[in-house]
Amino acid sequence: GQNIDQPTEMTATEGAIVQINCTYQTSGFNGLFWYQQHAGEAPTFLSYNVLDGLEEKGRFSSFLSRSKGYSYLLLKELQMKDSASYLCAVRGSGGANNLFFGTGTRLTVIP
Amino acid sequence: EAEVAQSPRYKITEKSQAVAFWCDPISGHATLYWYRQILGQGPELLVQFQDESVVDDSQLPKDRFSAERLKGVDSTLKIQPAELGDSAMYLCASSSGTSGQETQYFGPGTRLLVL
């Protein structure tokens, strides 16, 4: 089976740094994705990790440890527009290479 | 910038009625996915197409849901009859392949409310 855990909600202050954690237990692993989803909108791609380590992309960074089944998304210099849900998704290693999503972490950025 | 198109954006229907959703993936993307996202949860895969062929429909409630991608381009997802529990966001996504590293790009979704 697939099990992906994320905190349900987080609150952080504008200009600060926030780390959103994701732990997973899946049958096979072929990469981990982070998506941002504003309320009522479609998920948009943020980052992809398949090897251990940190991937940096502007204000956003994502880290992966395959041995620990663990990833985090780091958001720096928070802006009000970063208030959204952040979805962790793991791609299995079956033939269809499907994505399994966590329930998402709702981040609220306050002034 | 190429986008995944979906229509309608919103649909309200009564239970036992039939509904259909349409998706046009990014040009050249061979793989198309339909997801269902219940409020407060992550998307769950319903069906995956590679060109016109179904790759995975193991989570599709086949007694009431059907999906097709006849020419390997756009796709239609149908529910007949709709039930109250089908109220959700239906998301279409596409990717250029399935080797494992292609990113899935999502359309704006169709929000379905069944009364």
Interface residues (C-beta under 8 A of the other chain):
Chain A: I4 N30 G31 F33 Y35 G40 E41 A42 P43 T44 F45 Y48 V50 L87 A89 R91 S93 G95 A96 N97 N98 L99 F101 G102 T103 G104
Chain B: V4 G40 Q41 G42 P43 E44 L45 Q48 V55 D56 L91 T98 S99 G100 Q101 T103 Q104 Y105 F106 G107 P108 G109 R111
